[in-house]
Amino acid sequence: MFGLGTQELIIILAIVFLIFGAKKLPEIGSGLGKAIKNFKGGVKSIEEGNSEKPPEEAKKEAQNSGGSKSA
């Protein structure tokens, strides 16, 4: 993977663990997973010729427009 061996990956993971801590790692992983999912959805919609937004983005906009109405 990118010319990195097992020892290099372990060192990189240890540094990341020290920088962000154990509590932040799940949040970072979740954010990264969502970003990858949105990216794949965007690429897929472009390949299909759709100008529609990825499902995650469409859900967020629907929630924001429905919940942000004020009198």
DSSP file (Angstrom, degrees, kcal/mol; ACC not computed):
  #  RESIDUE AA STRUCTURE BP1 BP2  ACC     N-H-->O    O-->H-N    N-H-->O    O-->H-N    TCO  KAPPA ALPHA  PHI   PSI    X-CA   Y-CA   Z-CA
    1    1 A M    >         0   0    0      0, 0.0     3,-2.1     0, 0.0     0, 0.0   0.000 360.0 360.0 360.0 107.3    0.0    0.0    0.0
    2    2 A F  T 3   -     0   0    0      1,-0.3     3,-0.1     0, 0.0     0, 0.0   0.711 360.0 -67.0  56.4  24.3    1.7    3.2   -1.3
    3    3 A G  T 3  S+     0   0    0      1,-0.3     2,-0.4     0, 0.0    -1,-0.3   0.665 100.9 136.4  74.7  16.1    5.1    1.5   -0.8
    4    4 A L    <   -     0   0    0     -3,-2.1    -1,-0.3     4,-0.0     2,-0.1  -0.797  42.1-146.9 -99.1 138.4    4.7    1.4    3.0
    5    5 A G     >  -     0   0    0     -2,-0.4     4,-2.0    -3,-0.1     5,-0.2  -0.303  33.5 -93.3 -91.1-179.0    5.6   -1.6    5.0
    6    6 A T  H  > S+     0   0    0      1,-0.2     4,-2.2     2,-0.2     5,-0.2   0.894 123.2  52.6 -63.3 -42.1    4.0   -2.9    8.2
    7    7 A Q  H  > S+     0   0    0      1,-0.2     4,-2.1     2,-0.2    -1,-0.2   0.902 109.0  49.4 -63.4 -41.0    6.4   -1.1   10.5
    8    8 A E  H  > S+     0   0    0      1,-0.2     4,-2.4     2,-0.2    -1,-0.2   0.906 110.7  50.1 -64.9 -41.3    5.8    2.3    8.8
    9    9 A L  H  X S+     0   0    0     -4,-2.0     4,-2.6     2,-0.2    -1,-0.2   0.895 110.0  50.6 -64.2 -40.0    2.0    1.9    9.1
   10   10 A I  H  X S+     0   0    0     -4,-2.2     4,-2.2     2,-0.2    -1,-0.2   0.912 111.1  48.5 -63.8 -42.2    2.3    1.0   12.8
   11   11 A I  H  X S+     0   0    0     -4,-2.1     4,-2.2     2,-0.2    -2,-0.2   0.918 111.9  49.0 -64.3 -43.5    4.4    4.1   13.4
   12   12 A I  H  X S+     0   0    0     -4,-2.4     4,-2.4     1,-0.2    -2,-0.2   0.921 111.8  48.9 -62.6 -44.3    2.0    6.3   11.5
   13   13 A L  H  X S+     0   0    0     -4,-2.6     4,-2.4     1,-0.2    -1,-0.2   0.881 110.0  51.9 -63.4 -38.0   -1.0    4.9   13.4
   14   14 A A  H  X S+     0   0    0     -4,-2.2     4,-2.2     2,-0.2    -1,-0.2   0.906 110.3  48.3 -64.8 -41.2    0.8    5.4   16.7
   15   15 A I  H  X S+     0   0    0     -4,-2.2     4,-2.4     2,-0.2    -2,-0.2   0.920 111.7  49.3 -65.3 -44.0    1.5    9.1   15.8
   16   16 A V  H  X S+     0   0    0     -4,-2.4     4,-2.7     1,-0.2     5,-0.5   0.913 110.7  51.2 -60.7 -42.7   -2.1    9.6   14.8
   17   17 A F  H  X S+     0   0    0     -4,-2.4     4,-2.0     1,-0.2    -1,-0.2   0.902 111.6  47.1 -61.1 -42.1   -3.3    8.0   18.1
   18   18 A L  H  < S+     0   0    0     -4,-2.2    -1,-0.2     2,-0.2    -2,-0.2   0.880 115.2  45.7 -68.1 -37.6   -1.0   10.3   20.1
   19   19 A I  H  < S+     0   0    0     -4,-2.4    -2,-0.2    -5,-0.1    -1,-0.2   0.943 126.9  24.5 -71.8 -48.2   -2.1   13.4   18.2
   20   20 A F  H  X S-     0   0    0     -4,-2.7     4,-0.5    -5,-0.2    -3,-0.2   0.738  99.2-139.7 -94.9 -24.5   -5.8   12.9   18.3
   21   21 A G  H  X  -     0   0    0     -4,-2.0     4,-1.1    -5,-0.5     3,-0.2  -0.006  32.0 -74.0  83.0 166.5   -6.3   10.7   21.3
   22   22 A A  H  4 S+     0   0    0      1,-0.2    -1,-0.2     2,-0.2    -4,-0.1   0.795 126.2  55.5 -71.6 -29.4   -8.6    7.7   21.7
   23   23 A K  H  4 S+     0   0    0      1,-0.2     4,-0.5     2,-0.1    -1,-0.2   0.818 108.5  46.3 -75.8 -30.1  -11.8    9.7   22.0
   24   24 A K  H  X S+     0   0    0     -4,-0.5     4,-2.3    -3,-0.2     3,-0.2   0.739  93.0  78.5 -84.6 -23.7  -11.4   11.6   18.7
   25   25 A L  H  X S+     0   0    0     -4,-1.1     4,-2.6     1,-0.2     5,-0.2   0.882  92.3  49.5 -58.5 -43.7  -10.5    8.6   16.5
   26   26 A P  H  > S+     0   0    0      0, 0.0     4,-2.4     0, 0.0    -1,-0.2   0.896 112.0  49.9 -62.8 -36.7  -14.1    7.2   16.2
   27   27 A E  H  > S+     0   0    0     -4,-0.5     4,-2.4    -3,-0.2    -2,-0.2   0.906 111.7  47.9 -65.2 -41.5  -15.3   10.7   15.2
   28   28 A I  H  X S+     0   0    0     -4,-2.3     4,-2.4     2,-0.2    -1,-0.2   0.922 112.5  49.0 -65.6 -44.0  -12.6   11.0   12.6
   29   29 A G  H  X S+     0   0    0     -4,-2.6     4,-2.4    -5,-0.2    -2,-0.2   0.900 111.7  49.0 -61.9 -41.9  -13.3    7.6   11.2
   30   30 A S  H  X S+     0   0    0     -4,-2.4     4,-2.3     2,-0.2    -2,-0.2   0.923 112.3  47.8 -64.7 -44.7  -17.0    8.3   11.0
   31   31 A G  H  X S+     0   0    0     -4,-2.4     4,-2.2     1,-0.2    -2,-0.2   0.892 112.3  49.6 -63.5 -39.9  -16.4   11.6    9.2
   32   32 A L  H  X S+     0   0    0     -4,-2.4     4,-2.3     2,-0.2    -1,-0.2   0.906 110.1  50.9 -65.7 -41.9  -14.0   10.0    6.8
   33   33 A G  H  X S+     0   0    0     -4,-2.4     4,-2.3     2,-0.2    -2,-0.2   0.911 111.1  47.9 -61.8 -43.6  -16.4    7.2    6.0
   34   34 A K  H  X S+     0   0    0     -4,-2.3     4,-2.5     2,-0.2    -1,-0.2   0.888 111.0  51.9 -64.4 -39.4  -19.2    9.8    5.3
   35   35 A A  H  X S+     0   0    0     -4,-2.2     4,-2.3     2,-0.2    -2,-0.2   0.918 110.7  47.0 -64.4 -42.9  -16.9   11.8    3.1
   36   36 A I  H  X S+     0   0    0     -4,-2.3     4,-2.7     2,-0.2    -2,-0.2   0.907 111.9  51.3 -64.4 -41.6  -16.0    8.7    1.1
   37   37 A K  H  X S+     0   0    0     -4,-2.3     4,-2.2     1,-0.2    -2,-0.2   0.921 111.8  46.3 -62.5 -44.7  -19.6    7.7    0.8
   38   38 A N  H  X S+     0   0    0     -4,-2.5     4,-2.3     2,-0.2    -1,-0.2   0.888 112.0  51.7 -65.0 -39.1  -20.6   11.2   -0.5
   39   39 A F  H  X S+     0   0    0     -4,-2.3     4,-2.5     2,-0.2    -2,-0.2   0.935 110.6  47.3 -63.3 -46.1  -17.7   11.2   -2.9
   40   40 A K  H  X S+     0   0    0     -4,-2.7     4,-2.6     1,-0.2    -2,-0.2   0.894 111.6  51.6 -63.0 -39.4  -18.6    7.9   -4.4
   41   41 A G  H  X S+     0   0    0     -4,-2.2     4,-2.1     2,-0.2    -1,-0.2   0.891 110.7  48.4 -64.0 -39.5  -22.3    9.0   -4.7
   42   42 A G  H  X S+     0   0    0     -4,-2.3     4,-1.9     2,-0.2    -2,-0.2   0.915 112.4  47.4 -65.9 -43.8  -21.2   12.1   -6.5
   43   43 A V  H  X S+     0   0    0     -4,-2.5     4,-2.5     1,-0.2    -2,-0.2   0.911 112.1  50.9 -63.7 -42.1  -19.0   10.2   -8.9
   44   44 A K  H  X S+     0   0    0     -4,-2.6     4,-1.9     1,-0.2     6,-0.2   0.899 109.6  49.5 -64.0 -40.8  -21.7    7.7   -9.5
   45   45 A S  H  X>S+     0   0    0     -4,-2.1     5,-2.0     2,-0.2     4,-0.5   0.859 111.5  49.2 -68.3 -33.8  -24.3   10.4  -10.3
   46   46 A I  H ><5S+     0   0    0     -4,-1.9     3,-0.8     2,-0.2    -2,-0.2   0.913 110.3  50.8 -69.0 -42.1  -21.9   12.1  -12.7
   47   47 A E  H 3<5S+     0   0    0     -4,-2.5    -2,-0.2     1,-0.3    -1,-0.2   0.851 110.4  49.6 -63.9 -33.8  -21.2    8.8  -14.4
   48   48 A E  H 3<5S-     0   0    0     -4,-1.9    -1,-0.3    -5,-0.2    -2,-0.2   0.581 115.8-116.0 -81.0  -9.7  -24.9    8.2  -14.8
   49   49 A G  T <<5 +     0   0    0     -3,-0.8     2,-0.2    -4,-0.5    -3,-0.2   0.570  66.7 143.3  85.9   9.3  -25.4   11.6  -16.2
   50   50 A N      < -     0   0    0     -5,-2.0    -1,-0.3    -6,-0.2    -2,-0.1  -0.546  42.7-161.7 -79.5 146.1  -27.6   12.8  -13.4
   51   51 A S        +     0   0    0     -2,-0.2    -1,-0.1    -3,-0.1    -5,-0.1   0.270  57.9 117.9-103.4   8.2  -27.4   16.3  -12.1
   52   52 A E        -     0   0    0     -7,-0.2    -2,-0.1     1,-0.1    -3,-0.1  -0.325  69.9-109.0 -72.1 157.3  -29.0   15.2   -8.9
   53   53 A K        -     0   0    0      1,-0.1    -1,-0.1     2,-0.1     5,-0.1  -0.505  41.7 -88.4 -83.4 155.4  -27.3   15.4   -5.6
   54   54 A P     >  -     0   0    0      0, 0.0     4,-2.2     0, 0.0     3,-0.3  -0.243  43.2-107.6 -58.4 153.0  -26.0   12.4   -3.7
   55   55 A P  H  > S+     0   0    0      0, 0.0     4,-2.3     0, 0.0     5,-0.2   0.854 117.4  53.1 -54.8 -40.9  -28.6   10.8   -1.4
   56   56 A E  H  > S+     0   0    0      1,-0.2     4,-2.0     2,-0.2     5,-0.1   0.918 111.0  46.2 -62.3 -43.1  -26.8   12.0    1.8
   57   57 A E  H  > S+     0   0    0     -3,-0.3     4,-2.2     1,-0.2    -1,-0.2   0.886 111.2  52.0 -67.7 -39.2  -26.7   15.6    0.6
   58   58 A A  H  X S+     0   0    0     -4,-2.2     4,-2.1     1,-0.2    -1,-0.2   0.891 108.9  51.1 -64.1 -40.2  -30.4   15.5   -0.5
   59   59 A K  H  X S+     0   0    0     -4,-2.3     4,-2.3    -5,-0.2    -2,-0.2   0.918 109.4  50.2 -62.6 -44.1  -31.4   14.2    2.9
   60   60 A K  H  X S+     0   0    0     -4,-2.0     4,-2.6     1,-0.2    -2,-0.2   0.916 111.2  48.0 -62.4 -43.5  -29.6   17.0    4.7
   61   61 A E  H  X S+     0   0    0     -4,-2.2     4,-2.5     1,-0.2     5,-0.2   0.884 110.7  51.6 -65.5 -37.8  -31.2   19.7    2.5
   62   62 A A  H  X S+     0   0    0     -4,-2.1     4,-1.7     2,-0.2    -1,-0.2   0.904 112.6  45.6 -64.9 -41.0  -34.6   18.2    3.1
   63   63 A Q  H  X S+     0   0    0     -4,-2.3     4,-2.0     2,-0.2    -2,-0.2   0.911 114.0  48.6 -68.4 -42.1  -34.1   18.2    6.9
   64   64 A N  H  X S+     0   0    0     -4,-2.6     4,-1.2     1,-0.2    -2,-0.2   0.904 113.3  45.6 -66.4 -42.1  -32.7   21.8    6.9
   65   65 A S  H  < S+     0   0    0     -4,-2.5    -1,-0.2     1,-0.2    -2,-0.2   0.852 116.1  46.4 -72.7 -32.5  -35.5   23.2    4.7
   66   66 A G  H  < S+     0   0    0     -4,-1.7     3,-0.4    -5,-0.2    -2,-0.2   0.836 118.9  39.0 -76.5 -33.1  -38.2   21.5    6.7
   67   67 A G  H  < S+     0   0    0     -4,-2.0    -2,-0.2     1,-0.2    -1,-0.2   0.549 105.0  65.1 -95.7  -8.6  -36.9   22.3   10.2
   68   68 A S     <  +     0   0    0     -4,-1.2     2,-0.3    -5,-0.2    -1,-0.2   0.265  66.9 122.9-103.0  14.3  -35.7   25.9    9.6
   69   69 A K        -     0   0    0     -3,-0.4     2,-0.3    -4,-0.1    -3,-0.0  -0.590  38.9-176.3 -74.9 131.0  -39.0   27.5    8.9
   70   70 A S              0   0    0     -2,-0.3    -2,-0.1     1,-0.1    -3,-0.0  -0.954 360.0 360.0-129.9 151.9  -39.7   30.4   11.3
   71   71 A A              0   0    0     -2,-0.3    -1,-0.1     0, 0.0    -2,-0.0   0.433 360.0 360.0 -94.1 360.0  -42.7   32.7   11.7
